[in-house]
Amino acid sequence: MLHDVVIVLVMIIPMLMFSVFPGIKVGNYLEKKYNLQEKQKRTVIVVTTLLFSLTLSLFLHYF
């Protein structure tokens, strides 16, 4: 169990490289649609990037 968690967390690091572009696209889309401030846009980009990289890591580990 702990071994799986560590492996997934280690795999997040390389997945960040693939997750930045979708995070930026989502941030730009939400900024245009909802007129977000710059701070909110950055928060959206960071959260989206981290969640997408976690999702990719889990997908690669368990499938």
Contacts in CASP RR format, 6 or more apart in sequence:
PFRMAT RR
TARGET T0000
AUTHOR 0000-0000-0000
METHOD contacts of the structure
MODEL  1
MLHDVVIVLVMIIPMLMFSVFPGIKVGNYLEKKYNLQEKQKRTVIVVTTL
LFSLTLSLFLHYF
4 61 0 8 1.000
7 61 0 8 1.000
8 54 0 8 1.000
8 57 0 8 1.000
8 58 0 8 1.000
8 61 0 8 1.000
9 57 0 8 1.000
11 56 0 8 1.000
11 57 0 8 1.000
11 60 0 8 1.000
11 61 0 8 1.000
12 50 0 8 1.000
12 53 0 8 1.000
12 54 0 8 1.000
12 57 0 8 1.000
15 52 0 8 1.000
15 53 0 8 1.000
15 54 0 8 1.000
15 56 0 8 1.000
15 57 0 8 1.000
15 60 0 8 1.000
16 49 0 8 1.000
16 53 0 8 1.000
18 53 0 8 1.000
18 56 0 8 1.000
19 48 0 8 1.000
19 49 0 8 1.000
19 50 0 8 1.000
19 52 0 8 1.000
19 53 0 8 1.000
19 56 0 8 1.000
20 49 0 8 1.000
22 48 0 8 1.000
22 49 0 8 1.000
22 52 0 8 1.000
23 44 0 8 1.000
23 45 0 8 1.000
23 48 0 8 1.000
23 49 0 8 1.000
23 52 0 8 1.000
24 45 0 8 1.000
26 44 0 8 1.000
26 45 0 8 1.000
26 48 0 8 1.000
27 36 0 8 1.000
27 41 0 8 1.000
27 44 0 8 1.000
27 45 0 8 1.000
27 48 0 8 1.000
28 41 0 8 1.000
30 36 0 8 1.000
30 41 0 8 1.000
30 44 0 8 1.000
31 41 0 8 1.000
36 44 0 8 1.000
END
